[in-house]
């Protein structure tokens, strides 16, 4: 599979690199790692995401070149969709604009929407797949690319706290440090440089914390009114779900994020025993065992009740 991708890169001049909407650190990090490396190879590359990169990732090399709009007539020899799981999370139109499409991902149930399907669920992050690709190509990893790969891994392993922090994750991260990456600089950029409005939004969200009577699941919510009151935006909610997740005894954390008057994005995080990916797929969403999401229509109260019932039943099945 990697050899096919390398042949495609060699034969291509114009390349699109995209990742899923509302991008996290792995989506942005892997996108910019591949983008920077391909540009170093002399390729004409467009890095795309339909949403802007969250503020905390703006320090990444090449982030200022990420675009969220493209000319409708623009086409590409090759397209890479990274960390998406489903093409519609990046943009279904990408299929028509790219002569050859590659799906690179590490999530279970990632759909086979590309001409080349490189998915490895054993990889801790899509950034690791980029590292493997560049290693196979014999491409010397620059400091800029190393920064992006390290950030992708750091983000998707929860700073090496999650179960996907496997030996390869530490090995690749160590390689990047050996190439000059400063771990404190990355950690500072991600966790010590948040905007004031994010904390104001968090102050409004924390009072919505609800813990189930059994103590095994908990939730937090953000509404459109909270955005207006705080001046924050959607990307400022990154990692809010970690607050209910951090409560002792909680096995499933839920984040209700309002998208419109009657639609909510539901995020799920599991500490390992409960498969929230299966739960999200039953709601026409997606994700993997420990992290998943779906969209549900209704008021906050009705959506919460509907979701709580399903989470409670799932937890009861695992008693």
C-alpha positions as CSV (number, residue, x, y, z in Angstrom):
1,X,0.0,0.0,0.0
2,X,2.8,2.4,0.9
3,X,4.5,1.6,-2.4
4,X,1.4,2.5,-4.3
5,X,1.2,5.8,-2.5
6,X,4.9,6.6,-3.2
7,X,4.4,5.8,-6.9
8,X,1.4,8.2,-6.9
9,X,3.4,11.0,-5.3
10,X,6.1,10.5,-7.8
11,X,3.7,10.8,-10.8
12,X,1.7,13.7,-9.4
13,X,2.4,17.4,-9.5
14,X,-0.8,18.9,-8.0
15,X,-1.9,17.4,-4.7
16,X,-4.7,18.2,-2.3
17,X,-4.3,17.3,1.4
18,X,-7.5,17.4,3.5
19,X,-8.8,16.2,6.8
20,X,-12.0,16.0,8.7
21,X,-14.2,19.0,9.7
22,X,-13.7,20.6,13.2
23,X,-10.1,19.3,13.1
24,X,-8.2,18.1,16.1
25,X,-4.5,17.9,16.6
26,X,-4.0,14.7,14.6
27,X,-6.1,16.0,11.7
28,X,-4.2,19.3,11.6
29,X,-0.8,17.8,12.5
30,X,-0.9,15.0,9.9
31,X,-2.3,17.4,7.2
32,X,0.6,19.9,7.7
33,X,3.2,17.1,8.1
34,X,2.3,15.7,4.7
35,X,1.8,19.1,3.1
36,X,5.2,20.4,4.2
37,X,7.0,17.2,3.2
38,X,5.3,17.2,-0.3
39,X,6.3,20.8,-0.8
40,X,9.8,19.9,0.1
41,X,9.7,17.3,-2.7
42,X,8.7,20.1,-5.1
43,X,5.0,19.3,-5.4
44,X,2.3,21.9,-5.7
45,X,0.2,21.2,-2.6
46,X,-3.1,22.7,-1.3
47,X,-3.8,22.0,2.4
48,X,-7.6,22.2,3.0
49,X,-10.1,21.9,5.8
50,X,-13.6,23.2,5.7
51,X,-13.1,24.7,9.2
52,X,-10.3,26.9,10.4
53,X,-7.6,25.4,12.5
54,X,-8.2,25.9,16.3
55,X,-6.1,28.7,17.7
56,X,-3.9,26.4,19.7
57,X,-2.6,24.8,16.5
58,X,-1.7,28.0,14.8
59,X,1.9,27.6,15.8
60,X,2.4,24.6,13.5
61,X,4.6,25.2,10.5
62,X,2.5,25.8,7.4
63,X,-0.8,26.4,9.3
64,X,-1.0,29.9,7.8
65,X,-1.3,28.2,4.3
66,X,-4.3,26.1,5.3
67,X,-7.4,27.1,3.3
68,X,-11.1,26.5,3.8
69,X,-12.3,27.5,0.3
70,X,-11.2,26.3,-3.1
71,X,-12.0,27.5,-6.6
72,X,-14.7,25.2,-8.0
73,X,-12.6,24.6,-11.2
74,X,-9.5,23.5,-9.3
75,X,-8.5,19.9,-9.8
76,X,-5.7,17.7,-8.6
77,X,-3.6,14.8,-9.8
78,X,-3.9,13.3,-6.3
79,X,-5.8,13.8,-3.2
80,X,-5.1,12.7,0.4
81,X,-8.0,12.5,2.9
82,X,-6.5,12.1,6.4
83,X,-8.0,11.0,9.7
84,X,-11.6,11.3,8.3
85,X,-13.3,7.9,8.5
86,X,-15.9,9.1,6.0
87,X,-15.4,11.3,3.0
88,X,-18.3,13.5,3.9
89,X,-16.4,14.6,7.0
90,X,-13.8,16.3,4.7
91,X,-16.1,17.0,1.7
92,X,-17.7,14.7,-0.8
93,X,-16.7,17.0,-3.7
94,X,-13.1,15.9,-3.2
95,X,-13.8,12.7,-5.0
96,X,-14.6,14.5,-8.2
97,X,-11.7,16.9,-8.1
98,X,-8.9,14.4,-7.6
99,X,-7.8,12.0,-10.3
100,X,-6.6,9.5,-7.6
101,X,-7.8,9.6,-4.1
102,X,-6.0,8.2,-1.0
103,X,-7.7,7.5,2.3
104,X,-5.2,7.4,5.2
105,X,-6.6,6.8,8.6
106,X,-6.2,4.9,11.9
107,X,-9.8,4.7,13.0
108,X,-11.8,1.4,12.9
109,X,-14.7,1.3,10.4
110,X,-13.0,3.9,8.2
111,X,-14.8,3.7,4.9
112,X,-13.1,2.5,1.8
113,X,-13.8,5.6,-0.3
114,X,-10.4,6.0,-1.9
115,X,-8.6,4.5,-4.8
116,X,-5.9,3.6,-2.3
117,X,-7.0,2.6,1.2
118,X,-4.3,2.8,3.8
119,X,-5.9,2.3,7.2
120,X,-4.1,0.8,10.2
121,X,-6.1,0.7,13.4
122,X,-2.9,-0.3,15.3
123,X,-1.4,3.2,14.6
124,X,-1.8,5.6,17.5
125,X,-2.4,8.5,15.1
126,X,-2.6,9.3,11.4
127,X,0.5,11.3,12.0
128,X,2.3,7.9,12.5
129,X,1.2,6.8,9.1
130,X,2.7,10.0,7.6
131,X,6.0,9.1,9.4
132,X,5.9,5.6,7.9
133,X,5.3,7.0,4.5
134,X,8.1,9.5,4.6
135,X,10.5,6.8,6.1
136,X,9.7,4.5,3.2
137,X,10.3,7.3,0.7
138,X,13.7,8.0,2.2
139,X,12.6,11.6,2.7
140,X,14.6,13.3,5.4
141,X,12.2,14.6,8.0
142,X,12.7,18.4,8.5
143,X,12.2,20.2,11.7
144,X,8.9,21.6,10.4
145,X,7.5,18.2,9.5
146,X,8.8,16.7,12.8
147,X,6.9,19.4,14.7
148,X,3.7,18.5,13.0
149,X,4.1,14.7,13.4
150,X,5.0,15.0,17.1
151,X,1.9,17.3,17.7
152,X,-0.4,14.8,15.9
153,X,0.8,12.0,18.2
154,X,0.8,14.0,21.4
155,X,-2.7,15.2,20.7
156,X,-4.3,11.9,19.7
157,X,-2.7,10.0,22.6
158,X,-3.9,12.6,25.2
159,X,-0.3,13.5,25.9
160,X,0.6,9.8,26.0
161,X,-2.1,9.0,28.6
162,X,-4.6,7.1,26.4
163,X,-4.5,3.3,25.7
164,X,-3.3,4.0,22.1
165,X,0.0,5.3,23.4
166,X,1.8,2.2,22.2
167,X,5.5,1.6,21.7
168,X,5.4,2.9,18.2
169,X,3.9,6.2,19.4
170,X,6.8,6.7,21.9
171,X,9.4,5.6,19.3
172,X,8.2,8.0,16.6
173,X,7.8,10.9,19.1
174,X,11.3,10.1,20.4
175,X,12.6,10.2,16.8
176,X,11.0,13.7,16.3
177,X,12.6,14.9,19.6
178,X,15.9,13.6,18.2
179,X,15.3,15.8,15.1
180,X,15.0,18.9,17.3
181,X,11.4,19.1,18.4
182,X,11.1,20.8,21.8
183,X,8.4,19.0,23.8
184,X,7.9,22.0,26.1
185,X,7.4,24.3,23.2
186,X,4.7,22.0,21.7
187,X,3.0,21.5,25.1
188,X,3.1,25.2,25.7
189,X,1.5,25.9,22.4
190,X,-1.3,23.4,22.9
191,X,-2.1,23.8,26.6
192,X,-0.6,27.1,27.8
193,X,-1.7,29.6,25.2
194,X,-5.5,29.5,25.2
195,X,-7.7,32.6,24.5
196,X,-9.5,34.3,27.3
197,X,-12.8,33.7,25.6
198,X,-12.3,29.9,25.8
199,X,-12.1,30.1,29.6
200,X,-15.2,32.3,29.6
201,X,-17.0,29.7,27.6
202,X,-15.8,27.0,29.9
203,X,-17.1,29.0,32.9
204,X,-20.6,28.9,31.3
205,X,-20.4,25.2,30.3
206,X,-19.2,23.7,33.7
207,X,-22.5,24.5,35.5
208,X,-24.2,22.1,32.9
209,X,-22.2,19.2,34.3
210,X,-24.5,16.3,35.0
211,X,-23.4,13.0,36.6
212,X,-25.7,10.0,36.5
213,X,-27.0,8.4,39.6
214,X,-24.9,5.4,39.1
215,X,-21.8,7.6,38.7
216,X,-20.7,5.8,35.5
217,X,-21.5,8.5,33.0
218,X,-21.4,12.3,33.0
219,X,-22.0,15.1,30.5
220,X,-21.3,18.7,29.8
221,X,-23.1,21.0,27.3
222,X,-22.4,24.1,25.2
223,X,-25.2,26.1,23.6
224,X,-25.4,28.8,21.0
225,X,-26.3,31.3,23.7
226,X,-23.0,30.5,25.5
227,X,-21.1,31.3,22.3
228,X,-22.8,34.7,22.1
229,X,-22.3,35.4,25.8
230,X,-18.6,34.5,25.8
231,X,-17.5,35.6,22.3
232,X,-16.0,32.1,21.8
233,X,-16.4,29.8,18.8
234,X,-16.9,26.1,18.1
235,X,-13.2,25.4,18.0
236,X,-12.8,26.7,21.6
237,X,-14.6,23.7,22.9
238,X,-11.8,21.3,22.2
239,X,-11.1,19.1,25.2
240,X,-14.1,20.3,27.1
241,X,-15.2,16.6,27.2
242,X,-12.2,15.8,29.3
243,X,-13.8,17.5,32.3
244,X,-16.7,15.0,32.8
245,X,-14.3,12.2,31.6
246,X,-11.9,13.0,34.5
247,X,-14.4,12.3,37.2
248,X,-13.6,9.3,39.4
249,X,-15.9,6.4,38.5
250,X,-17.1,7.8,35.2
251,X,-16.7,5.4,32.3
252,X,-18.4,7.4,29.6
253,X,-18.2,11.1,29.1
254,X,-20.7,12.9,26.9
255,X,-20.4,16.4,25.3
256,X,-23.5,18.1,23.9
257,X,-22.5,20.8,21.5
258,X,-25.3,22.8,19.8
259,X,-25.0,23.3,16.1
260,X,-28.3,25.0,15.3
261,X,-31.6,25.7,16.9
262,X,-32.6,22.0,16.9
263,X,-29.4,20.1,16.2
264,X,-26.6,18.9,18.5
265,X,-23.3,17.3,18.0
266,X,-22.8,14.5,20.5
267,X,-19.3,13.6,21.5
268,X,-18.5,10.4,23.4
269,X,-15.3,9.4,25.3
270,X,-14.8,6.0,27.0
271,X,-12.2,5.0,29.5
272,X,-11.9,1.6,27.8
273,X,-14.6,-0.8,29.0
274,X,-17.5,0.7,26.9
275,X,-17.5,0.7,23.1
276,X,-18.8,4.2,22.4
277,X,-18.0,3.7,18.7
278,X,-20.7,1.1,18.4
279,X,-23.1,3.5,20.2
280,X,-22.3,6.4,17.8
281,X,-22.7,4.2,14.7
282,X,-26.1,3.2,15.9
283,X,-26.9,6.9,15.9
284,X,-25.7,7.2,12.3
285,X,-22.4,8.7,13.6
286,X,-18.9,7.2,13.7
287,X,-15.7,6.8,15.6
288,X,-13.8,4.2,17.4
289,X,-14.0,2.3,20.7
290,X,-12.9,5.1,23.0
291,X,-13.9,8.2,21.0
292,X,-16.9,8.8,18.8
293,X,-19.6,11.2,17.8
294,X,-23.0,11.7,16.1
295,X,-25.5,14.4,15.4
296,X,-29.0,14.4,16.9
297,X,-32.0,16.6,16.3
298,X,-34.1,18.0,19.1
299,X,-34.0,20.4,22.1
300,X,-31.1,20.0,24.6
301,X,-33.5,18.4,27.1
302,X,-34.9,15.9,24.6
303,X,-31.5,15.0,23.1
304,X,-30.0,14.6,26.6
305,X,-32.8,12.2,27.7
306,X,-32.6,10.2,24.5
307,X,-28.8,9.9,24.7
308,X,-28.7,9.1,28.5
309,X,-31.2,6.2,28.0
310,X,-28.9,4.6,25.4
311,X,-25.7,5.2,27.4
312,X,-27.4,3.8,30.5
313,X,-28.5,0.6,28.7
314,X,-25.0,0.1,27.2
315,X,-23.4,0.5,30.6
316,X,-25.9,-1.9,32.1
317,X,-24.9,-4.5,29.5
318,X,-21.4,-4.4,30.8
319,X,-22.0,-4.7,34.5
